[in-house]
């Protein structure tokens, strides 16, 4: 059902695409940011992600995770933290927007997991601030190594959809 909803909503496209994290062309493109602009799709994503959250706070890297964080936060009543890719060049210069309490469990939410490098960097930053991070929840796991890299860094990858499921259903 989720696969069909994302395809019909234009968030998953099939063909040949150049991606930032891959040296070879991809057979599909995933744009969860686009999906999150549709309230009906965002509602389904929020419901599915919320069922998998086990921590009392969620965090994610700008930009793709932000609408998911806000929606999950509102549904579950848990606070969230936005992680900037780079330190702000104005104001406080912080990379984190939101509070982190010492030894607090935080689940990371991602739109798409490819290599896992972004999630590992996010987890390190949160851990450096005293958080306990053990899980990364993503909408789509492209199955390009993220699960392995996350595992090596003490993180479990929980995916709503995997590339193999997307491609197996592609006609």
Rosetta silent file (secondary structure, phi, psi, omega in degrees, C-alpha in Angstrom):
SEQUENCE: XXXXXXXXXXXXXXXXXXXXXXXXXXXXXXXXXXXXXXXXXXXXXXXXXXXXXXXXXXXXXXXXXXXXXXXXXXXXXXXXXXXXXXXXXXXXXXXXXXXXXXXXXXXXXXXXXXXXXXXXXXXXXXXXXXXXXXXXXXXXXXXXXXXXXXXXXXXXXXXXXXXXXXXXXXX
SCORE:     score description
SCORE:     0.000 S_00000001
   1 L     0.000  -47.191 -179.183    0.000    0.000    0.000 S_00000001
   2 H   -62.841  -42.529  179.044    2.721    2.503    0.951 S_00000001
   3 H   -56.474  -49.423 -178.191    4.681    1.741   -2.214 S_00000001
   4 H   -62.693  -41.323  179.068    1.638    2.390   -4.395 S_00000001
   5 H   -61.085  -43.630 -179.743    0.795    5.578   -2.516 S_00000001
   6 H   -69.071  -38.043  177.918    4.329    6.942   -3.013 S_00000001
   7 H   -66.459  -49.148 -179.876    4.393    5.979   -6.712 S_00000001
   8 H   -61.755  -33.926  179.417    0.955    7.496   -7.376 S_00000001
   9 L   -80.458   -0.949  178.086    1.973   10.634   -5.459 S_00000001
  10 L    80.943    9.805 -178.961    5.079   11.052   -7.648 S_00000001
  11 L   -83.366  -20.739  175.967    7.519   10.456   -4.801 S_00000001
  12 E  -123.484  126.018  179.757    8.977    7.328   -6.422 S_00000001
  13 E  -124.768  145.546  178.523    9.928    7.340  -10.065 S_00000001
  14 E  -110.085  145.129 -177.438   11.427    4.549  -12.149 S_00000001
  15 E   154.356 -138.973  176.165   13.997    5.056  -14.908 S_00000001
  16 E  -128.378  123.052 -173.829   17.665    6.023  -14.759 S_00000001
  17 E  -133.603  141.961  173.903   18.776    8.681  -12.278 S_00000001
  18 L   -90.549  126.872 -179.554   22.098   10.175  -11.135 S_00000001
  19 L  -118.086  150.289 -178.719   22.289   10.361   -7.349 S_00000001
  20 L   -57.934  -44.379 -171.995   24.716   12.222   -5.096 S_00000001
  21 L   -89.272   -1.407 -178.206   25.712    9.199   -3.012 S_00000001
  22 L  -121.580  140.589  179.381   26.058    6.673   -5.845 S_00000001
  23 L   -83.846  -21.279  179.996   28.682    6.482   -8.558 S_00000001
  24 L  -108.545  160.346  178.216   26.434    4.490  -10.876 S_00000001
  25 L   -64.604  150.609  177.475   22.959    5.364  -12.136 S_00000001
  26 E  -102.498  148.989  178.837   19.989    4.286  -10.039 S_00000001
  27 E   -81.710   -8.645  179.579   16.923    2.486  -11.412 S_00000001
  28 E  -150.750  158.547  179.470   14.639    4.579   -9.225 S_00000001
  29 E  -126.000  136.560 -179.661   14.391    7.973   -7.565 S_00000001
  30 E  -119.795  125.403  178.834   12.797    8.659   -4.181 S_00000001
  31 L  -126.960   82.593 -179.013   11.606   12.144   -3.211 S_00000001
  32 H   -70.150  -26.033  175.659   10.056   11.940    0.244 S_00000001
  33 H   -58.657  -43.681  177.562   10.227   15.737    0.528 S_00000001
  34 H   -64.202  -44.327 -179.900    7.675   15.893   -2.311 S_00000001
  35 H   -58.723  -39.191 -176.117    5.567   13.189   -0.686 S_00000001
  36 L   -69.637  -12.539  177.618    5.502   15.125    2.591 S_00000001
  37 L   -81.600  -10.531  177.722    3.871   18.103    0.857 S_00000001
  38 L   -99.234  115.422 -175.780    0.719   16.004    0.325 S_00000001
  39 H   -57.286  -35.209 -179.149   -1.246   15.820    3.596 S_00000001
  40 H   -67.261  -42.204  178.959   -2.727   12.402    2.786 S_00000001
  41 H   -70.704  -42.462  178.945    0.693   10.865    2.120 S_00000001
  42 H   -59.972  -37.306  178.809    2.258   12.647    5.091 S_00000001
  43 H   -62.133  -43.877  179.688   -0.487   11.222    7.321 S_00000001
  44 H   -66.310  -44.952  178.127    0.326    7.651    6.220 S_00000001
  45 H   -59.819  -43.454  179.996    4.077    8.207    6.648 S_00000001
  46 H   -60.897  -44.867  179.603    3.482    9.721   10.092 S_00000001
  47 H   -61.921  -46.366 -177.333    1.354    6.778   11.170 S_00000001
  48 H   -67.338  -42.963  178.947    3.879    4.207    9.931 S_00000001
  49 H   -66.935  -43.878 -177.739    6.920    5.949   11.430 S_00000001
  50 H   -57.883  -35.004  178.631    5.136    6.628   14.729 S_00000001
  51 L   -64.229  -21.274 -174.787    4.464    2.901   15.191 S_00000001
  52 L  -102.346   -9.700 -179.829    8.222    2.307   15.105 S_00000001
  53 L   -74.359  129.672  177.961    9.414    5.084   17.433 S_00000001
  54 L  -118.036  -13.389 -177.776   10.542    3.767   20.801 S_00000001
  55 L   -90.594  167.605  179.888   12.435    6.783   22.188 S_00000001
  56 L   -89.881    3.851  178.397   11.055    9.815   23.982 S_00000001
  57 E  -154.206  148.023  176.890   12.531   12.223   21.433 S_00000001
  58 E  -120.920  155.407  179.827   13.161   12.115   17.684 S_00000001
  59 E  -144.688  156.882  177.054   15.829   13.814   15.589 S_00000001
  60 E  -166.121  161.160 -177.001   16.675   14.182   11.939 S_00000001
  61 E   -87.334  137.305  175.513   18.844   16.017    9.449 S_00000001
  62 L   -59.018  151.892   -2.828   17.480   18.993    7.548 S_00000001
  63 L   -99.622  -32.913 -172.539   15.722   19.159    5.032 S_00000001
  64 L   -59.974  -34.585 -176.395   14.153   15.820    4.223 S_00000001
  65 L   -82.453  -18.259 -170.448   13.455   14.718    7.786 S_00000001
  66 H   -59.129  -50.486  179.607   11.940   17.977    9.052 S_00000001
  67 H   -63.203  -33.301  177.989    8.303   17.501    7.970 S_00000001
  68 H   -66.940  -42.647  178.414    8.442   13.905    9.210 S_00000001
  69 H   -59.642  -47.933 -177.798    9.869   15.030   12.571 S_00000001
  70 H   -62.453  -46.224 -178.181    7.195   17.665   13.071 S_00000001
  71 H   -64.899  -43.739  179.285    4.358   15.323   12.134 S_00000001
  72 H   -66.209  -41.936  178.033    5.640   12.459   14.324 S_00000001
  73 H   -57.065  -45.317 -179.291    6.279   14.863   17.194 S_00000001
  74 H   -68.519  -39.325 -178.887    2.718   16.124   17.043 S_00000001
  75 H   -67.215  -45.167 -175.167    1.210   12.634   16.742 S_00000001
  76 H   -91.750  -14.089 -177.004    3.209   11.126   19.631 S_00000001
  77 L    71.933   30.348  177.719    3.600   14.246   21.751 S_00000001
  78 L  -110.735  147.364  177.899    7.387   13.880   21.827 S_00000001
  79 E   -73.197  164.173  179.005    9.892   16.685   21.273 S_00000001
  80 E  -134.939  162.377  178.565   12.221   16.728   18.278 S_00000001
  81 E  -128.111  129.284  174.645   15.663   17.953   17.318 S_00000001
  82 E   -96.510  131.823  178.954   16.623   19.265   13.888 S_00000001
  83 E  -106.214  119.618  175.899   20.228   18.607   12.883 S_00000001
  84 L   -77.388  145.242  177.334   21.774   21.111   10.499 S_00000001
  85 L   -64.764  -34.582  178.445   24.170   19.708    7.917 S_00000001
  86 L  -136.712  156.221  178.082   26.574   22.514    8.803 S_00000001
  87 L   -60.554  142.994  178.330   26.840   24.940   11.680 S_00000001
  88 L   -63.990  143.301  178.602   24.784   28.082   11.239 S_00000001
  89 L   -92.720    5.502  178.276   26.766   31.121   10.109 S_00000001
  90 L  -138.131  172.891  179.127   24.524   33.413   12.149 S_00000001
  91 L    61.297 -130.078 -176.033   22.997   33.509   15.614 S_00000001
  92 L   -82.313  -15.324 -178.548   24.452   30.885   17.948 S_00000001
  93 L    76.045   11.772 -177.716   26.158   28.884   15.210 S_00000001
  94 L   -70.383  150.601  172.348   24.578   25.680   16.553 S_00000001
  95 L   -94.448  -16.211 -178.325   24.101   22.547   14.477 S_00000001
  96 E  -112.314  135.201  174.290   21.245   21.367   16.686 S_00000001
  97 E  -116.647  111.487 -176.750   17.841   22.984   17.048 S_00000001
  98 L   125.969  167.574 -175.141   16.063   21.575   20.073 S_00000001
  99 L   -94.802  145.086  171.913   16.972   20.248   23.487 S_00000001
 100 L  -127.563  126.978  178.341   18.921   17.108   24.325 S_00000001
 101 L   -96.826  147.049  179.274   18.921   15.799   27.880 S_00000001
 102 L   -55.674  133.974  176.880   21.836   13.748   29.243 S_00000001
 103 L    63.607   18.563  179.622   21.438   10.009   28.639 S_00000001
 104 L   -80.190  137.845  176.378   18.144   10.553   26.796 S_00000001
 105 E   -79.121  130.727  179.456   17.102    7.995   24.172 S_00000001
 106 E  -132.106  131.295  171.479   16.590    9.533   20.734 S_00000001
 107 E   -96.229  135.013  175.795   15.431    7.832   17.524 S_00000001
 108 E   -90.181  135.956  175.733   16.728    9.314   14.283 S_00000001
 109 E  -112.413  132.454  177.388   14.229    9.690   11.447 S_00000001
 110 E  -128.234  152.674  174.843   15.423    9.808    7.838 S_00000001
 111 E   -76.851  -53.232 -178.257   13.576   10.103    4.575 S_00000001
 112 E  -134.405  134.717  175.049   15.917    7.857    2.562 S_00000001
 113 E  -106.851  123.743  179.039   18.874    5.733    3.696 S_00000001
 114 L  -113.667  -81.675 -179.798   21.515    5.120    1.042 S_00000001
 115 L   -90.844  -22.343 -178.430   25.055    4.691    2.405 S_00000001
 116 L    92.451   -6.307 -176.055   24.210    5.504    6.027 S_00000001
 117 H   -62.196  -40.716 -179.694   26.924    8.165    6.344 S_00000001
 118 H   -63.968  -43.923 -179.588   24.475   10.982    7.119 S_00000001
 119 H   -66.824  -39.046  178.085   22.735    8.973    9.847 S_00000001
 120 H   -63.856  -43.594  178.415   26.046    7.905   11.412 S_00000001
 121 H   -62.601  -40.951  178.288   27.230   11.520   11.491 S_00000001
 122 H   -63.750  -44.656  179.621   23.913   12.582   13.062 S_00000001
 123 H   -62.056  -41.892  178.628   24.141    9.834   15.685 S_00000001
 124 H   -60.980  -43.635 -179.881   27.716   10.841   16.558 S_00000001
 125 H   -62.720  -44.645  178.614   26.689   14.454   17.012 S_00000001
 126 H   -65.467  -42.277  178.738   23.772   13.467   19.256 S_00000001
 127 H   -64.185  -38.907  177.666   25.926   11.022   21.214 S_00000001
 128 H   -61.205  -24.993  178.605   28.608   13.707   21.659 S_00000001
 129 L   -92.881    6.038  174.149   25.890   15.788   23.323 S_00000001
 130 L   101.601    0.088 -178.624   25.045   12.972   25.740 S_00000001
 131 L   -80.692  157.129  170.314   22.143   11.233   23.974 S_00000001
 132 E  -102.427  119.152 -178.815   21.676    7.491   23.579 S_00000001
 133 E  -124.111  121.830 -178.100   20.979    6.710   19.942 S_00000001
 134 E  -128.241  -13.049 -173.887   20.325    3.136   18.843 S_00000001
 135 E  -134.589  143.670  171.666   17.793    3.350   15.982 S_00000001
 136 E  -123.699  122.118  179.270   17.393    5.015   12.617 S_00000001
 137 E  -107.428  123.230  179.729   13.908    4.891   11.113 S_00000001
 138 E  -125.365  158.199  176.209   13.694    5.637    7.399 S_00000001
 139 E   -74.181  -49.358 -179.020   10.938    5.668    4.822 S_00000001
 140 E  -129.436  127.715  170.450   13.060    3.954    2.147 S_00000001
 141 E   -97.415  113.394 -179.383   16.240    1.910    2.531 S_00000001
 142 L   -72.386   -5.585 -179.835   17.935    1.973   -0.874 S_00000001
 143 L    55.329   48.613  178.854   19.937   -1.088    0.255 S_00000001
 144 L  -116.040   25.693  175.742   23.215    0.524   -0.731 S_00000001
 145 L   112.028   -6.616 -177.089   25.097   -0.240    2.477 S_00000001
 146 H   -59.236  -47.062 -176.740   23.288    1.851    5.101 S_00000001
 147 H   -59.105  -41.910  179.743   22.237   -1.106    7.261 S_00000001
 148 H   -65.958  -47.895 -179.845   25.799   -2.447    7.404 S_00000001
 149 H   -64.248  -41.925  178.337   27.438    0.880    8.210 S_00000001
 150 H   -62.490  -43.284  178.790   24.801    1.678   10.812 S_00000001
 151 H   -58.329  -40.679  178.340   25.272   -1.761   12.385 S_00000001
 152 H   -64.659  -19.741 -179.100   29.016   -1.158   12.668 S_00000001
 153 L  -108.880   21.389  175.591   28.172    2.015   14.587 S_00000001
 154 L    71.057   28.413 -177.984   25.711    0.418   16.993 S_00000001
 155 L  -122.223  136.144  175.238   22.609    1.541   15.125 S_00000001
 156 E   -93.654  134.593  175.776   19.636   -0.505   13.953 S_00000001
 157 E   -97.873  123.518  177.216   18.052    0.484   10.632 S_00000001
 158 E  -115.721  115.496 -176.040   14.250    0.247   10.592 S_00000001
 159 E  -114.257  139.292  173.424   12.785    0.816    7.110 S_00000001
 160 E   -73.223  -37.635  179.317    9.192    1.224    6.005 S_00000001
 161 E  -139.766  150.523  175.377   10.197    0.108    2.489 S_00000001
 162 E  -118.623  154.591  179.899   13.308   -1.413    0.919 S_00000001
 163 H   -54.171  -42.164 -178.817   14.617   -1.018   -2.617 S_00000001
 164 H   -59.740  -34.482  176.758   14.102   -4.715   -3.295 S_00000001
 165 H   -71.374  -38.144  178.163   10.401   -4.292   -2.482 S_00000001
 166 H   -64.549  -45.607 -175.915   10.131   -1.267   -4.744 S_00000001
 167 H   -75.949  -31.795  179.309   11.846   -2.984   -7.655 S_00000001
 168 H   -65.233  -30.031 -178.147   10.106   -6.355   -7.205 S_00000001
 169 L   -92.034   -8.979 -178.597    6.754   -4.640   -7.693 S_00000001
 170 L   -72.845  126.574  179.574    7.902   -2.496  -10.642 S_00000001
 171 L  -104.027    0.000    0.000    6.318   -3.661  -13.875 S_00000001
